[in-house]
Amino acid sequence: MSLFKARDWWSTVLGEKEEFDQGCLCLADVDNTGNGQDKIIVGSFMGYLRIFNPHPVKTGDGAQAEDMLLEVYLRDPILQVEVGKFVSGTEMLHLAVLHSRKLCVYSVSGTLGNVEHGNQYQIKLMYEHNLQRTACNMTYGSFGGVKGRDLICIQSMDGMLMVFEQESYAFGRFLPGSLLPGPLAYSSRTDSFITVSSCRQVESYKYQVLAFATDADKRQETEQQKLGSGKRLVVDWTLNIGEQALDICIVSFNQSASSVFVLGERNFFCLKDNGQIRFMKKLDCSPSCFLPYCSVSEGTINTLIGNHNHMLHIYQDVTLKWATQLPHIPVAVRVGCLHDLKGVIVTLSDDGHLQCSYLGTDPSFFQAPKVESRELHYEELDIELKELQKIIKDVNKSQGIWPMTEREDDLKVSAMVSPKFDSVSQAADVEVGTDLVPSVTVKVTLQNRLALQKAKLSVYVQPPLVLTCDQFTFEFMAPEMSRTVAFSVYLKGSYTPSELEGNAVVSYSRPSGIPRVIQCKFRLPLKLICLPGQPSKTASHKLTIDTNKSPVSLLSLFPGFSNQSEDDQVNVMGFRFLGGSRVTLLASKTSQRYRIQSEQFEDLWLITNELIIRLQEYFEKQGIKDFACSFSGSMPLQEYFELIDHHFELRINGEKLEELLSERAVQFRAIQRRLLTRFKDKTPAPLQHLDTLLDGTYKQVIALADAVEENQDSLFQSFTRLKSATHLVILLIGLWQKLSTDQIAILEAAFLPLQQDTQELGWEETVDAAISHLLKTCLSKSSKEQALNLSSQLNIPKDTSRLKKHITLLCDRLAKGGRLCLSTDAAAPQTMVMPDM
């Protein structure tokens, strides 16, 4: 809040419930008195035009009846008012009023009154232009270097510049790439129009280029006609300011140089004629309007900036010289000469508060009272401090604002998976083939200690596993209450999920209003997606897991998958996933090894993970705690890279199909417009096979849409298989290097950052950025690598060579003693054994 308030010289409120904007205020000698006294011209969105000439008897007086020279109702909303030499044959000033569909130019004149009521003022319409397009704003000036007259340029809502040479329409041009209109200004020194496009960049267009460019009326014609109708409209210079502009003002104090001032949403910029930044200033408050004006210091410019904190700041270049408080938020500010008083600041708010003020201060008569001095008693202060600390501690305990680890949870969530399949399978619309798809029931129980309202339970499983119901809402749960919900899970697709683990998440609010989230994980049985199968002796992909204990009978590990052959071997077991793929598990008779083999690399993951989990559970039941698994074979990176390449190829194919679909859609709409024009024509004309072209394009659009959907389904399945392979690679790296649980969690965060894969943010670029971060922090070789900066923007790469190189380098660094940690301080190298790559 400023100590300096604007000194109110004259003020008034315009109308009732009327709205105004930055173009609704103008100061000029509109009645051509020639005495240098400005009049205040105000137009409103309600269509009222008012002209004031304030004559306060004393400072701070309100508006008197004789202060308003004219009030006219023009019926249409007034977007902008300007005063200039708009009528041919005379250099007198006239008033231009811009409506949404019309431009009117008036002459304002006054006649001496013979009675005490004073002079009488009236306006006379000199000419008007009906606009074919909805107007947004306008600017004026001596376009092309004309002398003694001003031309008007109007910008429409669709980005067209319409130039009027006083009573006649000159030409219209569309700004290239225009989406939304921005502020518009004219620079007389460079003879160019300056605006800010929807791309958030300042653009300058020469008037001569606009005059000789292609006519806007011929914009829809063919390329051959375009080439013959004029030159292409090109921009003179551009400057990206990174934000939308509120206003533009051109300041020229001499013929040698001029400045372009741009007011943004957070900054204001001063540019040279060629678009180079002279200076810029970051604003502390959101601005609402501004006005540059000449400074008393040579080479500097003063700027008035109003903001939404009811403040008006005065800057000399980038230095704040004065700050004053206003009674309203200004949307327009002007400086003029009123009643022989130069430099009056005129501000207008959006609800019609018009104020003329000047800068100044009032002397302060306030004197601070004397503070009574007293001696400090430290013993009493210590006693008071202890009492306050005790009160704070009691309040924290009673309200329970801080989480207490030792106290009982407000809500307990538990999940139980049924050991048997549903008697009647709940599977519906499955795409597995001829196999009978089972379903299993999962029960989730909620036990609350306190009263809870609107607790929401959400359940998630990995696709293609689906739930019969995944959302549950409990409006109210009484204290010490237990609620149980049941749902079924089954396999819907013809491919295997990446995990058999599900997650139940409950979100609720405590009685104090603090939101809390609690989750519970559950594991689905392997037999839900897998059946006993015939073992296979040959396979394309094989893995060998070493253990430190004697081999266990596979029948005891997988009792539900016994499908023995004639020789009743107990060291071989076959698995067949619903959908067709097969996996074979072999236990060595002489060594402590297990081999998993399959025709598909990603199918090895679930059986390998299930084998390790069941071995750990088996030896825990036996009371053996030193059981461990390891992997000493070659890391299957080539098989993993093939899945990465296939997934990336589908992503690239999806982008190409979407681009082609977009092109065909544009072509389809263009043909529709041509046909609609032909059908609307009063004189029938031949269709020239446009209907045949429309039918062919429609079939192409449908075929491309089907191809996009099919590619999306293939991409989703490929991403699921890629996640399965990624889980397997992380498991093998952990067994290979004997990584801890925290280190495996870091690998999972780097390799599996996304639950879903999209075209905007894909798996390849995300994982590449994460692995690059690990290589340049905890796995770096030197401080130079740690100093390298990563790109802050993730884009789809050209190919996967960089990602595959980084994955290989990660394995190499781990083999040479690297350690994964969240800090950049690398631990001491460990003794590791490097397998064959």
JODA-V774094 format. One record per backbone hydrogen bond with DSSP energy under -1.0 kcal/mol. NH is the residue of the N-H (numbers start at 1). CO is the residue of the C=O. E is the energy in kcal/mol with one decimal. If there is no record, write none. Layout:
[[NH;CO;E] [NH;CO;E]]
//
This chain:
[[6;325;-2.7] [7;358;-2.5] [9;356;-2.8] [10;356;-2.0] [12;354;-2.5] [14;352;-2.5] [20;350;-1.5] [24;21;-1.7] [26;41;-2.0] [28;39;-1.8] [30;28;-1.9] [32;29;-1.7] [38;337;-2.9] [39;28;-2.5] [40;52;-2.5] [41;26;-3.2] [42;50;-2.9] [43;24;-2.0] [44;48;-1.7] [45;19;-2.5] [47;44;-1.6] [49;72;-3.2] [50;42;-3.0] [51;70;-2.3] [52;40;-2.7] [53;67;-2.9] [61;58;-1.7] [67;64;-1.2] [69;51;-2.3] [70;51;-1.5] [72;49;-2.7] [74;47;-3.4] [76;74;-2.4] [78;44;-2.0] [79;98;-3.0] [80;98;-1.1] [81;23;-2.0] [82;96;-2.1] [84;94;-2.1] [86;84;-1.5] [90;87;-1.0] [94;84;-3.0] [95;106;-2.7] [96;82;-3.2] [97;104;-3.4] [98;80;-2.7] [99;102;-3.4] [103;129;-2.4] [104;97;-2.6] [105;127;-2.4] [106;95;-3.3] [107;124;-2.3] [109;122;-2.3] [111;120;-3.2] [118;115;-1.4] [120;111;-2.7] [122;109;-2.5] [124;107;-2.0] [126;105;-2.8] [127;105;-1.2] [129;103;-2.7] [131;101;-2.1] [135;100;-2.9] [136;155;-2.8] [137;155;-1.3] [139;153;-2.3] [141;151;-1.8] [143;141;-1.7] [145;142;-1.9] [150;85;-3.3] [151;141;-3.2] [152;164;-2.1] [153;139;-3.0] [154;162;-2.9] [155;137;-2.7] [156;160;-2.6] [157;134;-2.6] [159;156;-1.5] [161;173;-3.7] [162;154;-3.1] [163;171;-2.7] [164;152;-3.2] [165;168;-2.0] [166;164;-1.4] [168;165;-1.6] [170;163;-2.7] [173;161;-2.5] [175;159;-2.7] [178;175;-1.4] [185;194;-2.1] [187;192;-2.9] [191;187;-1.0] [192;187;-1.5] [193;205;-3.0] [194;185;-3.0] [195;203;-2.4] [197;201;-2.1] [200;197;-1.6] [202;239;-3.2] [203;195;-3.1] [204;237;-2.0] [205;193;-2.7] [207;191;-2.4] [210;206;-2.1] [211;207;-2.5] [212;208;-1.7] [214;231;-1.8] [216;172;-2.1] [218;215;-1.2] [219;216;-1.4] [221;218;-1.2] [226;222;-2.1] [227;223;-2.2] [231;212;-2.0] [236;204;-3.5] [239;202;-1.9] [241;200;-1.7] [242;200;-1.4] [246;263;-3.6] [247;263;-1.1] [249;261;-2.5] [251;259;-2.8] [259;251;-3.3] [260;271;-2.4] [261;249;-3.2] [262;269;-2.4] [263;247;-2.6] [264;267;-3.0] [268;281;-2.0] [269;262;-2.9] [270;279;-3.0] [271;260;-3.0] [272;276;-3.0] [275;272;-1.5] [278;270;-3.3] [279;270;-1.7] [281;268;-2.2] [283;266;-3.0] [288;306;-3.3] [289;306;-1.4] [291;304;-2.2] [293;302;-3.1] [300;297;-1.5] [302;293;-1.9] [303;315;-2.3] [304;291;-2.6] [305;313;-2.6] [306;289;-2.1] [307;311;-2.1] [308;286;-2.2] [312;324;-2.7] [313;305;-2.9] [314;322;-2.8] [315;303;-2.5] [316;319;-3.0] [317;301;-2.7] [319;316;-2.0] [321;314;-3.1] [322;314;-1.5] [324;312;-2.2] [325;4;-1.9] [326;310;-3.2] [331;348;-3.4] [332;348;-1.4] [334;346;-2.5] [336;344;-1.9] [338;341;-2.1] [341;338;-1.6] [344;336;-2.3] [345;357;-2.8] [346;334;-3.2] [347;355;-2.5] [348;332;-2.0] [349;353;-1.4] [352;349;-1.4] [354;12;-2.5] [355;347;-2.3] [356;10;-3.9] [357;345;-2.7] [358;7;-1.7] [381;377;-1.9] [382;378;-2.2] [383;379;-2.0] [384;380;-2.4] [385;381;-2.4] [386;382;-2.2] [387;383;-2.0] [388;384;-2.2] [389;385;-2.3] [390;386;-2.1] [391;387;-2.1] [392;388;-2.5] [393;389;-2.2] [394;390;-2.2] [395;391;-2.3] [396;392;-2.1] [397;393;-1.8] [398;394;-2.4] [399;395;-2.5] [400;396;-1.6] [412;447;-2.7] [414;445;-2.1] [416;443;-2.6] [418;441;-2.7] [422;439;-2.9] [431;492;-3.3] [440;489;-2.0] [442;487;-3.2] [443;416;-2.8] [444;485;-2.5] [445;414;-3.1] [446;483;-3.3] [447;412;-2.6] [448;481;-2.1] [449;410;-3.3] [452;477;-2.1] [454;475;-2.1] [455;474;-2.0] [456;507;-2.5] [457;472;-3.3] [458;505;-3.0] [459;470;-2.1] [460;503;-2.5] [465;462;-1.8] [466;490;-2.6] [468;488;-1.9] [472;457;-2.5] [474;455;-3.1] [477;452;-2.8] [483;446;-2.5] [485;444;-2.3] [487;442;-1.9] [489;440;-2.3] [490;466;-1.8] [492;464;-2.2] [502;522;-3.3] [503;460;-2.5] [504;520;-3.2] [505;458;-3.2] [506;518;-3.5] [507;456;-2.4] [508;516;-2.5] [510;514;-2.7] [513;510;-2.6] [516;508;-3.3] [518;506;-2.5] [520;504;-2.6] [522;502;-1.9] [524;500;-2.9] [528;525;-1.3] [529;526;-1.6] [531;576;-2.9] [533;574;-2.0] [541;598;-2.3] [543;596;-2.5] [545;594;-3.0] [546;630;-2.5] [547;592;-2.3] [548;628;-1.1] [554;570;-1.3] [557;553;-1.4] [558;554;-3.0] [561;558;-1.5] [568;565;-1.1] [573;585;-2.4] [575;583;-3.0] [576;531;-3.1] [577;581;-2.6] [578;529;-2.5] [580;577;-2.5] [583;575;-2.6] [584;597;-2.8] [585;573;-3.1] [586;595;-2.9] [587;571;-2.8] [588;593;-2.5] [593;591;-1.1] [594;545;-2.0] [595;586;-3.1] [596;543;-2.4] [597;584;-2.3] [598;541;-2.2] [604;601;-1.3] [605;602;-1.1] [608;604;-2.3] [609;605;-2.9] [610;606;-2.4] [611;607;-2.5] [612;608;-2.1] [613;609;-2.3] [614;610;-2.5] [615;611;-2.3] [616;612;-2.3] [617;613;-2.2] [618;614;-2.2] [619;615;-2.4] [620;616;-1.9] [621;617;-1.8] [622;618;-1.2] [623;620;-1.0] [624;619;-2.6] [630;546;-2.6] [637;635;-2.7] [640;636;-1.3] [641;637;-2.9] [642;638;-1.7] [643;639;-1.3] [644;640;-1.7] [645;641;-2.6] [646;642;-2.1] [647;643;-2.3] [648;644;-2.5] [649;645;-2.5] [650;646;-1.8] [651;647;-1.7] [652;648;-2.4] [653;649;-2.4] [654;650;-2.2] [655;651;-2.0] [656;652;-2.2] [657;653;-2.4] [658;654;-2.3] [659;655;-2.3] [660;656;-2.4] [661;657;-2.6] [662;658;-2.2] [663;659;-2.2] [664;660;-2.3] [665;661;-2.2] [666;662;-2.2] [667;663;-2.3] [668;664;-2.5] [669;665;-2.3] [670;666;-2.2] [671;667;-2.2] [672;668;-2.1] [673;669;-2.2] [674;670;-2.1] [675;671;-2.7] [676;672;-2.7] [677;673;-2.2] [678;674;-2.1] [679;675;-2.7] [680;676;-1.9] [681;677;-1.0] [690;687;-1.3] [693;689;-2.1] [694;690;-2.5] [695;691;-2.2] [696;692;-2.4] [697;693;-2.5] [698;694;-2.3] [699;695;-2.0] [700;696;-1.9] [701;697;-2.5] [702;698;-2.3] [703;699;-2.5] [704;700;-2.7] [705;701;-2.4] [706;702;-2.4] [707;703;-2.2] [708;704;-2.5] [709;705;-2.2] [710;706;-2.5] [711;707;-2.5] [712;708;-2.2] [713;709;-2.2] [714;710;-2.3] [715;711;-2.6] [716;712;-2.3] [717;713;-2.3] [718;714;-2.6] [719;715;-2.3] [720;716;-1.9] [721;717;-2.4] [722;718;-2.4] [723;719;-2.2] [724;720;-2.0] [725;721;-2.4] [726;722;-2.4] [727;723;-2.6] [728;724;-2.0] [729;725;-2.5] [730;726;-2.6] [731;727;-2.3] [732;728;-2.5] [733;729;-2.5] [734;730;-2.3] [735;731;-2.2] [736;732;-2.7] [737;733;-2.6] [739;734;-1.6] [744;740;-2.2] [745;741;-1.9] [746;742;-1.6] [747;743;-2.0] [748;744;-2.6] [749;745;-2.1] [750;746;-1.7] [751;747;-2.8] [752;748;-2.3] [758;761;-1.6] [766;762;-1.3] [767;763;-2.6] [768;764;-2.4] [769;765;-1.8] [770;766;-1.9] [771;767;-2.9] [772;768;-2.3] [773;769;-1.8] [774;770;-1.9] [775;771;-2.6] [776;772;-1.5] [779;774;-2.6] [780;777;-1.2] [786;782;-1.0] [787;783;-1.3] [804;800;-2.5] [805;801;-2.1] [806;802;-2.1] [807;803;-2.3] [808;804;-2.2] [809;805;-2.3] [810;806;-2.2] [811;807;-2.1] [812;808;-2.1] [813;809;-2.6] [814;810;-2.3] [815;811;-2.2] [816;812;-1.4] [817;814;-1.4] [818;813;-2.6]]
//
